[in-house]
Amino acid sequence: MENIGVLREWFDRVDSDHTGNVAAPQLQRALAVGNLNFPLSVVQQMIRMYDFDRNGTMNFEEFVALNKYLLKVQNVFSALQRDRGFLNLDEVYEALVKLGFSLDSPAFYTVCESFDKNKMGMIRLDEFISLCIFIQSARSSVIRLPSFAVICSILLTRASKEELHWISTNLSTARPTAGYSIFRLPWKTQNHLEVVFFVTGFSA
């Protein structure tokens, strides 16, 4: 959907209460119509990525920006999926590189495992979009406490306030020397699950 007129018509249908803004549940239902089924937490993160006025919803201009990003991700996926409807892990890595992401091997395999619902090493379009939304959101976030809560909620569990404090106080020893990077802090065991926290670091 690239035509502004088509996008406006679609947005107006989603904006059923005619407020000029779309909330996460409305956007979730609309995406599901196009066979893109996302958990509400992922849709909420989509909105956060492009919620330029920080009102918790998405206006038309913000929706256009999100649509542009989703098209970019879908086009990269389509170019590599070879009519199978999924990417294997090598193709996922290639797709992420094409989108400008750089993950080391441990981070890459752990994040793929988190979004591979069937645990078969085959990432479908909705899973790939969710994965990209996660990485893009992490890379774009300013390091602050709410950002970690958002990131951790997308993964296996939600961090406690004490864990978030621990992460934030250990950033100085974990940041890369320059540029954006996705990296892994030491993991802990919670409820018999190994939970890996992915965070971002940036220094000019």
C-alpha positions in Angstrom: 0.0 0.0 0.0 2.0 3.0 -1.2 -0.7 5.2 -2.7 -1.6 8.0 -0.2 -5.2 7.9 -1.2 -5.4 4.2 -0.7 -3.7 4.5 2.7 -6.0 7.3 3.7 -9.1 5.2 2.9 -7.7 2.2 4.8 -6.8 4.4 7.8 -10.2 5.9 7.9 -11.8 2.5 7.9 -9.6 1.4 10.8 -10.3 4.7 12.6 -13.9 3.5 13.3 -14.6 6.2 15.9 -13.3 9.0 13.7 -10.9 10.5 16.2 -8.1 10.9 13.7 -6.0 8.4 15.7 -5.8 4.6 15.8 -5.1 2.6 19.0 -3.2 -0.6 19.2 -6.2 -3.0 19.2 -7.7 -1.3 16.1 -4.4 -1.6 14.3 -4.0 -5.2 15.4 -7.4 -6.1 14.0 -6.7 -4.3 10.7 -3.4 -6.1 10.2 -5.0 -9.4 10.9 -7.4 -8.8 8.0 -4.2 -8.8 5.8 -3.1 -12.1 7.4 -0.5 -10.4 9.6 -1.3 -11.7 13.0 0.7 -10.0 15.8 0.5 -10.1 19.6 -0.8 -6.8 21.0 2.6 -6.1 22.5 4.2 -6.1 19.1 1.5 -3.8 17.6 2.0 -1.5 20.6 5.7 -1.4 19.8 4.9 -0.5 16.2 3.0 2.5 17.4 5.7 3.5 19.9 8.3 3.4 17.0 6.3 6.1 15.1 4.4 7.8 17.8 6.1 11.1 17.1 3.7 13.2 19.3 3.9 10.6 22.1 0.1 10.3 22.7 0.0 6.5 22.6 -1.9 6.3 19.4 -1.2 6.6 15.7 -2.3 9.4 13.4 -2.4 9.3 9.7 1.1 10.7 9.1 2.6 8.3 11.7 0.7 5.4 10.0 2.2 6.4 6.6 5.7 6.2 8.2 4.9 2.7 9.7 3.5 1.5 6.4 6.7 2.6 4.6 8.8 0.6 7.1 6.6 -2.5 6.9 6.7 -2.4 3.1 10.5 -2.3 3.3 10.6 -5.3 5.6 8.1 -7.2 3.5 10.0 -6.5 0.3 13.2 -7.9 1.7 11.4 -11.0 3.0 9.7 -11.6 -0.4 13.0 -11.3 -2.3 14.4 -14.2 -0.2 11.6 -16.5 0.6 11.4 -18.2 -2.8 7.7 -18.8 -2.8 8.0 -21.0 0.4 6.4 -18.5 2.7 9.2 -18.6 5.2 13.0 -17.9 5.6 15.5 -20.3 7.0 18.0 -18.8 9.5 20.7 -18.1 6.9 18.1 -16.1 4.9 16.9 -14.3 8.0 20.5 -13.2 8.7 20.9 -12.1 5.1 17.6 -10.2 5.3 18.6 -8.4 8.5 21.9 -7.4 6.9 19.9 -6.0 3.9 17.9 -4.0 6.4 21.0 -2.6 8.0 21.1 -4.6 11.2 24.2 -6.3 12.5 24.0 -8.9 15.2 26.7 -11.2 16.5 26.0 -15.0 16.3 24.8 -15.5 19.9 22.4 -12.6 19.8 21.2 -13.6 16.3 20.3 -17.2 17.2 18.7 -16.2 20.5 16.5 -13.6 19.1 15.5 -15.9 16.2 14.6 -18.6 18.8 12.4 -16.1 20.6 10.4 -15.3 17.5 10.3 -18.7 15.9 7.0 -19.9 17.2 7.2 -23.5 15.9 10.9 -23.8 16.8 11.7 -25.3 13.4 14.2 -22.7 12.1 11.6 -21.4 9.7 10.6 -17.7 10.1 7.3 -16.7 8.6 6.5 -13.1 7.5 4.6 -12.1 10.6 7.4 -13.5 12.8 10.1 -11.8 10.7 8.3 -8.5 11.0 7.9 -8.9 14.7 11.7 -9.7 14.9 12.5 -6.6 12.9 10.2 -4.4 15.0 12.0 -5.7 18.1 15.5 -5.0 16.8 14.5 -1.6 15.3 12.8 -0.5 18.5 15.8 -1.6 20.6 18.2 0.2 18.3 16.2 3.3 18.2 15.5 3.5 21.9 17.3 6.0 24.1 18.7 4.1 27.0 16.1 4.7 29.8 14.1 2.5 32.1 10.8 2.4 30.2 12.7 1.2 27.1 14.0 -1.9 28.9 10.5 -2.7 30.1 9.2 -2.6 26.5 12.1 -4.7 25.2 11.9 -7.4 27.9 8.1 -7.7 27.6 8.5 -8.8 24.0 10.9 -11.6 25.0 10.4 -14.6 27.3 9.5 -12.7 30.4 9.1 -9.2 31.9 12.0 -8.0 34.0 11.4 -6.9 37.6 12.2 -3.4 38.7 15.3 -4.7 40.5 16.5 -6.4 37.3 15.9 -3.3 35.3 17.9 -1.3 37.8 20.7 -3.8 37.6 20.8 -3.6 33.8 20.8 0.2 33.8 23.6 0.4 36.3 25.8 -2.0 34.3 25.5 -0.3 30.9 28.8 1.5 31.2 30.8 -1.7 31.0 28.7 -3.2 28.2 28.3 -0.4 25.7 30.1 -0.7 22.3 32.8 1.9 21.6 30.8 3.6 18.7 27.6 3.2 16.7 24.5 1.2 17.2 24.8 -2.4 18.3 22.5 -5.1 19.6 24.3 -7.0 22.3 23.7 -9.4 25.2 24.0 -8.8 28.9 24.7 -11.7 31.3 21.7 -13.9 31.5 19.9 -15.1 34.6 17.7 -18.0 35.5 14.1 -17.1 36.3 11.3 -19.7 36.7 13.7 -22.3 35.2 14.0 -20.3 32.0 17.2 -18.8 30.8 16.3 -15.2 30.0 18.6 -13.1 27.8 18.1 -9.4 27.8 18.9 -7.6 24.6 19.6 -3.9 24.9 21.1 -1.1 22.8 24.1 1.1 23.2 25.1 4.2 21.3 28.0 6.6 21.6 28.8 9.2 19.0 
